Amino acid sequence: MKISISVFVWISLLSARGFVSDSFKIQPFEFPKHLDIGSSTIIFCSVQGSSEDLNFHWKKDNLSLDTNRIITEVNENKKYSLLEIRSIETSDIGNYTCFVDGPHGSDGYTAQLVVQASPSWIQEPKGTTVVAGDSAILHCSVKGYPLPQIKWSRRKGNSYIENVSKIKGRKLEFFPNGSLIIENSDEMDEGQYRCEAENGVGSPISKTVNINVFVPARFEEKFGVVTAQKGESARLQCDAQGDQPLSVTWSNSSNTLSKTSGSGYEIFETLTPKGINSELIIRETLPQDGAIYSCLAENEHGRDERKVKLLIQEVPSPPPGVSVREVWTRSSSITWLVPYSGNSPISNYIVQYWRDHKGTRRLNEKTVPSSQTFAMIKNLRPGTSYIVTITAENSVGKSLPSDPAMLTTGEEEPDAPPMDISVHAKGTNTITVTWKAPPRENWNGQLEGYYVGYRVIDLSETYSYETEQFSPSLEHDHFLTNLMKGTKYGIIVKAFNAAGTGPPTQEILVSTLDGDLPASPKLYVQSTTRSTVTLKWNVDSPSHASVTGYTVQYRRESGRWHQATAVPSENDYYTVTGLQDETAYEFYVTAANKYGAGDPSEIITVITGDIDSGFASSLSGQRGHGYMDLAIIVPVAAAVAAVGVVVAVSCVWQRKIRLRHRLERAMSERTYTPYAGIPVGQVTVGQRFPDMDKTWPPGHSDNNPPLSNPDPYSAVPPRVQNGDLRKASSTQEMRTYFAQDARIQGLSGSKQDVRQIRNSQYSNSLK
């Protein structure tokens, strides 16, 4: 292609070189102003004022000329030189100097050839195709004078042209030679680009080319983590980018997951502007679903893989290795190991502990942060066994409790006194002391026994102690013997265990008797009617003359005891009225003297009805039967019954004699035998203590009460001993007082029988 170029030539004079002599001087010269590229020009260089032979030579920009293109010597006389430039090109632009050398000196003169050329292509831009991620290079090389300015533009939308040469960024680099490089190209770089060059001479030149970017299948994120709680659905996503057609395939560590044959999962795909979004949905996750899933994206330009780790979150495992590190009397340290977290960070541990005993347990809890695997349990009871478990907790929930650990705190001395202490004078030199154990939570270990202390009031401040071994009975008793007659004593009781002795009870005052109590009466049934029963008794004892009165107690079977009117000492019988017909009643009688009430008689059971006195006397001490109706008994049956009664009465008296001998042996061994319900033939011995308010026996007044102490333990005032005020605990149980005259002769004397009987009495008193 032929390019028209208007050439403007201007010549500027340069300072001549220094001369050796002033004999000659070069005439000024200049290039023509209107020269075209491809045309020729001649410059004449001559010397003024010299006829000598001279030598001429030319330089361009201080470099020797290419004589193949320029003829410099045309005069044989060497008086001048002609410079001819054939077919002018832009490379011919520059400074031309003519040098003259002669015998007497030298000279030089310079003229400048300036050519202004419109832009023209050296390397015309061409479109390109690249794969996303590679670099795209566009060349745009031009020539012209002055040097043309190159700019790149990109079509944006339908009309807007953006000058990309002004964009500063990592991906784009513009070189001075006109080349444009787009690094790490992607689909956003695809489009039309135009290179334009201009220098103010002639018309600008431009060329538009296309960049096509092929996008292979790829994922921007190569790895992901998805969490789901056990039993809930899980959604795994793979957002693949690339040219269509694009396919995505799911697989796990074991096999490839199909869209159609899936069991328990589904695969959904959605087209996006950049590619395709594939989702794997697991309906109800199980722990075995936790794995690494792969999705492979492919198209004709490439393939890429993304991995998704599915974590199934569940409650933690029970903490392992629970152990007791150290144990004190009221605290303990517990340690454990870190369990499996259930794919959710453990937030805290819960220490649960309770007493190791049957029945309802009181659960205690202590929360420990997840940063520690030990705990200090405080406020424990001494000498107590505890069960400890550890539970871990995360965002899903709580784990199952760990395997239990057992601990038993060290013992301390009891911190509460025995309860419901009661003392009674049982003779001139015997006092019986009864009490209950302290509350179980105050034992501080296992009780080993009790110390029963006693002292003579106003004579001694020091207690003498006797030991009573511990037993699991509800009530304990102890007999103090060989005491002084008619003397006031102070009684205390203290519990002890392996660690030491607990606090004493409040001191109880009691005096031994000045004389003996009456003996137990022998009770008979004299007669019965439909509404009355006449009782008769006698007291076979040297102290019979000292009896001041009798008390009759009666009740329906398993009912409440009632006290009849006190009977004077001169009478030995009493008729109980107001009874119901054909009803079984129980009766007993107690004799009293100035020292108090003696042991009660045996309990006898009678069925009301019309029975004559002689027959009733023969049935003394027998239990009646509901099916007996004496009104219809034929004489023959009456005779047979009389014979049977005689035999039964004989057996009863024999048993009574044997029981009396056993009681005497027991008393000789300092073992007190209280009453217990024991059947004797057809007569049943039962409860003898009425659950009712008792009145004083005849012969006593409010100013002269019996020597036994009728006040409950809680009503006894505290006593100051050794400067220490012994105060009753506000947490003691309700005390039950049993009267001292609740004893009977003729029973076994074992201590176990005594405890069983008193437990029965205590239970009956609460009914």
GIBEL-V728183 format. One record per residue. N is the residue number from 1. RES is the residue in one small letter. D_FIRST is the distance of its C-alpha to the first C-alpha in Angstrom with 1 decimal. Layout:
# GIBEL-V728183
n: (N;N)
res: (RES;RES)
d_first: (D_FIRST;D_FIRST)
This chain:
# GIBEL-V728183
n: (1;2;3;4;5;6;7;8;9;10;11;12;13;14;15;16;17;18;19;20;21;22;23;24;25;26;27;28;29;30;31;32;33;34;35;36;37;38;39;40;41;42;43;44;45;46;47;48;49;50;51;52;53;54;55;56;57;58;59;60;61;62;63;64;65;66;67;68;69;70;71;72;73;74;75;76;77;78;79;80;81;82;83;84;85;86;87;88;89;90;91;92;93;94;95;96;97;98;99;100;101;102;103;104;105;106;107;108;109;110;111;112;113;114;115;116;117;118;119;120;121;122;123;124;125;126;127;128;129;130;131;132;133;134;135;136;137;138;139;140;141;142;143;144;145;146;147;148;149;150;151;152;153;154;155;156;157;158;159;160;161;162;163;164;165;166;167;168;169;170;171;172;173;174;175;176;177;178;179;180;181;182;183;184;185;186;187;188;189;190;191;192;193;194;195;196;197;198;199;200;201;202;203;204;205;206;207;208;209;210;211;212;213;214;215;216;217;218;219;220;221;222;223;224;225;226;227;228;229;230;231;232;233;234;235;236;237;238;239;240;241;242;243;244;245;246;247;248;249;250;251;252;253;254;255;256;257;258;259;260;261;262;263;264;265;266;267;268;269;270;271;272;273;274;275;276;277;278;279;280;281;282;283;284;285;286;287;288;289;290;291;292;293;294;295;296;297;298;299;300;301;302;303;304;305;306;307;308;309;310;311;312;313;314;315;316;317;318;319;320;321;322;323;324;325;326;327;328;329;330;331;332;333;334;335;336;337;338;339;340;341;342;343;344;345;346;347;348;349;350;351;352;353;354;355;356;357;358;359;360;361;362;363;364;365;366;367;368;369;370;371;372;373;374;375;376;377;378;379;380;381;382;383;384;385;386;387;388;389;390;391;392;393;394;395;396;397;398;399;400;401;402;403;404;405;406;407;408;409;410;411;412;413;414;415;416;417;418;419;420;421;422;423;424;425;426;427;428;429;430;431;432;433;434;435;436;437;438;439;440;441;442;443;444;445;446;447;448;449;450;451;452;453;454;455;456;457;458;459;460;461;462;463;464;465;466;467;468;469;470;471;472;473;474;475;476;477;478;479;480;481;482;483;484;485;486;487;488;489;490;491;492;493;494;495;496;497;498;499;500;501;502;503;504;505;506;507;508;509;510;511;512;513;514;515;516;517;518;519;520;521;522;523;524;525;526;527;528;529;530;531;532;533;534;535;536;537;538;539;540;541;542;543;544;545;546;547;548;549;550;551;552;553;554;555;556;557;558;559;560;561;562;563;564;565;566;567;568;569;570;571;572;573;574;575;576;577;578;579;580;581;582;583;584;585;586;587;588;589;590;591;592;593;594;595;596;597;598;599;600;601;602;603;604;605;606;607;608;609;610;611;612;613;614;615;616;617;618;619;620;621;622;623;624;625;626;627;628;629;630;631;632;633;634;635;636;637;638;639;640;641;642;643;644;645;646;647;648;649;650;651;652;653;654;655;656;657;658;659;660;661;662;663;664;665;666;667;668;669;670;671;672;673;674;675;676;677;678;679;680;681;682;683;684;685;686;687;688;689;690;691;692;693;694;695;696;697;698;699;700;701;702;703;704;705;706;707;708;709;710;711;712;713;714;715;716;717;718;719;720;721;722;723;724;725;726;727;728;729;730;731;732;733;734;735;736;737;738;739;740;741;742;743;744;745;746;747;748;749;750;751;752;753;754;755;756;757;758;759;760;761;762;763;764;765;766;767)
res: (m;k;i;s;i;s;v;f;v;w;i;s;l;l;s;a;r;g;f;v;s;d;s;f;k;i;q;p;f;e;f;p;k;h;l;d;i;g;s;s;t;i;i;f;c;s;v;q;g;s;s;e;d;l;n;f;h;w;k;k;d;n;l;s;l;d;t;n;r;i;i;t;e;v;n;e;n;k;k;y;s;l;l;e;i;r;s;i;e;t;s;d;i;g;n;y;t;c;f;v;d;g;p;h;g;s;d;g;y;t;a;q;l;v;v;q;a;s;p;s;w;i;q;e;p;k;g;t;t;v;v;a;g;d;s;a;i;l;h;c;s;v;k;g;y;p;l;p;q;i;k;w;s;r;r;k;g;n;s;y;i;e;n;v;s;k;i;k;g;r;k;l;e;f;f;p;n;g;s;l;i;i;e;n;s;d;e;m;d;e;g;q;y;r;c;e;a;e;n;g;v;g;s;p;i;s;k;t;v;n;i;n;v;f;v;p;a;r;f;e;e;k;f;g;v;v;t;a;q;k;g;e;s;a;r;l;q;c;d;a;q;g;d;q;p;l;s;v;t;w;s;n;s;s;n;t;l;s;k;t;s;g;s;g;y;e;i;f;e;t;l;t;p;k;g;i;n;s;e;l;i;i;r;e;t;l;p;q;d;g;a;i;y;s;c;l;a;e;n;e;h;g;r;d;e;r;k;v;k;l;l;i;q;e;v;p;s;p;p;p;g;v;s;v;r;e;v;w;t;r;s;s;s;i;t;w;l;v;p;y;s;g;n;s;p;i;s;n;y;i;v;q;y;w;r;d;h;k;g;t;r;r;l;n;e;k;t;v;p;s;s;q;t;f;a;m;i;k;n;l;r;p;g;t;s;y;i;v;t;i;t;a;e;n;s;v;g;k;s;l;p;s;d;p;a;m;l;t;t;g;e;e;e;p;d;a;p;p;m;d;i;s;v;h;a;k;g;t;n;t;i;t;v;t;w;k;a;p;p;r;e;n;w;n;g;q;l;e;g;y;y;v;g;y;r;v;i;d;l;s;e;t;y;s;y;e;t;e;q;f;s;p;s;l;e;h;d;h;f;l;t;n;l;m;k;g;t;k;y;g;i;i;v;k;a;f;n;a;a;g;t;g;p;p;t;q;e;i;l;v;s;t;l;d;g;d;l;p;a;s;p;k;l;y;v;q;s;t;t;r;s;t;v;t;l;k;w;n;v;d;s;p;s;h;a;s;v;t;g;y;t;v;q;y;r;r;e;s;g;r;w;h;q;a;t;a;v;p;s;e;n;d;y;y;t;v;t;g;l;q;d;e;t;a;y;e;f;y;v;t;a;a;n;k;y;g;a;g;d;p;s;e;i;i;t;v;i;t;g;d;i;d;s;g;f;a;s;s;l;s;g;q;r;g;h;g;y;m;d;l;a;i;i;v;p;v;a;a;a;v;a;a;v;g;v;v;v;a;v;s;c;v;w;q;r;k;i;r;l;r;h;r;l;e;r;a;m;s;e;r;t;y;t;p;y;a;g;i;p;v;g;q;v;t;v;g;q;r;f;p;d;m;d;k;t;w;p;p;g;h;s;d;n;n;p;p;l;s;n;p;d;p;y;s;a;v;p;p;r;v;q;n;g;d;l;r;k;a;s;s;t;q;e;m;r;t;y;f;a;q;d;a;r;i;q;g;l;s;g;s;k;q;d;v;r;q;i;r;n;s;q;y;s;n;s;l;k)
d_first: (0.0;3.8;6.4;9.9;12.6;16.2;18.4;22.0;24.2;27.7;30.4;33.3;36.3;37.6;41.2;42.0;43.5;47.2;48.8;51.6;52.9;52.2;52.0;48.2;45.4;41.5;40.3;37.8;34.2;30.9;27.1;25.7;24.6;21.6;19.0;15.3;13.1;13.1;16.4;19.8;23.1;26.8;29.5;33.2;35.8;39.5;43.0;45.6;49.3;49.4;50.0;49.8;47.4;44.8;42.2;38.7;36.1;33.0;31.9;29.0;30.2;33.4;31.6;31.5;28.5;26.4;27.9;25.4;22.9;25.6;28.7;31.6;34.6;35.1;38.7;41.6;44.1;42.3;42.7;39.0;35.6;32.1;29.0;25.8;22.4;19.8;16.0;16.5;15.0;16.1;18.5;20.3;21.6;25.4;28.9;29.7;33.5;35.3;38.6;41.6;44.6;47.8;51.5;52.5;49.7;46.0;43.5;39.9;37.5;34.2;31.3;28.4;24.8;23.1;19.5;18.4;14.8;13.6;13.0;10.1;10.7;12.6;14.3;13.6;17.1;18.8;22.1;25.3;28.9;31.8;35.6;37.6;38.8;35.8;33.0;29.6;26.6;23.2;20.5;18.1;16.7;14.6;14.4;15.0;18.1;20.5;20.0;18.8;21.6;21.0;23.3;24.0;25.7;27.7;28.7;32.4;34.1;32.4;31.1;31.8;29.0;30.4;28.9;29.7;28.9;32.2;34.3;36.6;38.1;38.9;36.5;33.3;31.7;28.5;27.2;25.6;22.5;21.8;23.4;26.0;29.1;31.7;34.8;37.5;35.6;37.5;37.2;36.9;33.5;32.1;29.6;26.1;24.4;21.4;19.6;18.6;17.4;18.1;19.4;20.4;17.6;15.3;15.1;15.7;13.6;15.7;16.1;19.5;21.1;24.7;27.4;30.1;33.4;36.0;39.5;42.0;45.7;47.1;49.9;49.5;53.2;54.4;58.1;60.5;64.3;66.2;70.0;72.4;76.2;78.2;78.7;75.8;72.4;69.4;65.7;63.0;59.4;56.1;52.9;50.2;46.5;43.7;41.7;43.8;45.6;47.7;51.3;54.0;57.1;60.3;62.7;65.5;67.1;69.0;66.9;64.0;64.7;64.0;63.3;65.9;68.7;69.2;72.7;73.2;69.5;66.6;62.8;60.7;56.8;54.7;51.0;49.2;45.7;44.9;47.0;50.7;53.9;56.8;60.4;63.4;66.7;70.0;72.8;75.8;75.1;77.5;77.8;76.3;73.1;72.2;69.5;65.7;63.6;60.0;57.3;54.4;51.1;48.6;45.4;42.7;41.0;44.1;47.7;49.8;53.5;55.6;59.3;61.9;65.4;68.1;71.2;74.3;76.4;80.2;83.2;83.8;86.2;89.7;89.8;91.2;93.6;95.7;98.5;101.1;100.6;103.6;106.5;108.8;111.5;109.3;105.7;103.6;100.1;97.9;94.8;92.4;89.0;85.6;85.2;82.2;80.5;79.4;75.7;76.6;77.6;81.4;82.3;86.0;89.1;92.3;95.6;98.4;102.0;105.4;109.0;110.0;112.8;113.6;113.1;110.5;108.3;106.8;103.2;101.8;98.0;96.0;92.2;90.4;86.7;84.5;84.0;87.5;89.5;93.0;95.3;98.6;101.1;103.7;106.8;108.2;111.9;113.9;115.2;113.0;110.8;107.3;104.5;101.0;97.7;94.1;91.4;87.7;85.6;81.8;79.7;80.8;84.6;87.5;88.2;91.5;94.2;94.4;97.3;100.3;101.6;105.3;106.7;110.2;110.8;113.5;116.9;118.4;121.9;122.6;121.8;124.1;127.9;129.5;130.0;133.0;135.7;139.2;142.5;145.9;149.3;150.7;154.0;155.9;153.6;150.5;147.3;144.5;140.9;138.2;134.5;131.0;128.1;125.6;122.4;120.3;117.4;119.7;120.9;118.1;118.8;121.5;125.0;127.6;130.6;132.5;134.9;137.8;139.4;142.8;145.0;148.3;147.8;149.4;150.2;146.9;143.3;142.2;141.3;142.4;139.9;140.1;137.1;136.2;133.6;130.6;130.6;128.2;130.9;130.3;133.3;135.0;138.6;140.8;144.5;146.0;149.5;152.4;151.9;154.8;156.8;156.2;153.4;150.2;147.1;143.4;140.9;137.2;134.7;131.6;129.0;127.5;124.8;123.6;122.0;125.0;127.3;126.3;127.9;131.4;132.5;134.6;138.2;140.5;144.2;146.9;150.6;152.4;155.4;159.0;160.3;159.3;157.8;159.6;159.3;157.4;159.5;160.4;159.3;161.0;160.7;164.0;163.2;160.5;160.3;157.5;156.5;158.2;158.5;161.4;160.7;163.3;162.8;164.7;163.8;165.5;165.2;167.5;165.4;166.2;168.5;165.6;163.4;162.8;161.2;159.0;155.6;154.8;151.2;150.1;147.1;145.9;144.1;140.7;141.3;141.9;145.1;147.7;150.6;154.0;156.5;157.7;161.0;163.9;165.1;168.5;166.9;165.5;164.2;161.8;160.8;157.2;156.9;154.3;152.8;151.3;153.1;152.2;149.7;149.3;149.8;149.7;152.2;153.0;155.4;155.2;158.2;157.9;160.1;159.8;157.2;154.9;154.2;154.9;153.1;152.9;154.7;153.2;151.2;153.0;151.6;153.9;153.3;155.2;157.8;161.5;162.9;166.4;166.9;168.5;165.6;163.0;164.7;164.5;160.7;160.2;156.9;155.5;152.4;153.0;151.1;149.8;151.2;154.8;156.9;160.5;161.9;161.4;162.3;165.3;168.2;167.4;163.8;165.0;167.3;164.5;162.2;164.9;165.1;161.3;161.4;164.0;162.0;158.8;160.6;162.0;158.5;157.2;159.9;159.4;155.7;156.5;158.8;156.1;153.5;155.9;156.5;152.8;152.4;155.2;153.6;150.2;151.8;153.6;150.1;148.9;146.7;146.8;146.6;145.6;146.1;143.9;144.2;146.1;148.0;151.7;153.1;152.6;152.2;148.7;148.3;145.3;143.8;146.4;144.6;144.4;141.1;143.0;144.5;147.7;150.8;153.1;155.9;159.4;161.0;157.8;156.7;153.7;155.4;156.2;153.2;153.0;151.9;148.7;145.7;144.4;141.5;137.9;136.0;133.7;136.6;137.9;137.3;135.4;137.3;136.4;136.7;135.9;134.2;131.7;131.7;131.2;129.3;128.9;125.3;123.9;122.1;125.3;126.0;128.7;132.0;134.7;138.3;140.8;144.5;146.6;149.2;146.8;148.5;150.7;152.9;153.0;149.4;147.4;146.7;143.2;140.6;138.0;140.4;140.7;136.9;136.6;139.4;137.9;134.5;136.2;138.0;134.9;133.1;136.0;136.3;132.8;133.5)
